[in-house]
């Protein structure tokens, strides 16, 4: 569990950690436009696509990721919809990297 604020702990599953890592890659490379589609998260995380959907929607329910629709690229091309990390999601990812769960360190 990770503390995301006063009195707030959040549990992040292994699949959610992998999706969080993929979203972090996008967030860290371009904080202004860091939305990824399910396919983009799938390609970066290595998770099966059905697991990506469940993991990302779980992160969104926990307010660690947010959904955006009607997105376009810098060139003005229609991008569709996708997810990005929230500030809370970025903080949770930093926490997981700084203090990884014991099963990830020992395993």
Buried (B, 14 or more C-beta within 10 A) or exposed (E): EBEBEEEEEBEBBEBBBBBBBBBBBBBEEEEEBBBBBBEBBBBBBEBEEEBBBBBBBBBBEBBBBBEBEEBEEEEEEEBEEBBBBBEBBBBBBEBBEEEEBEEEEEE
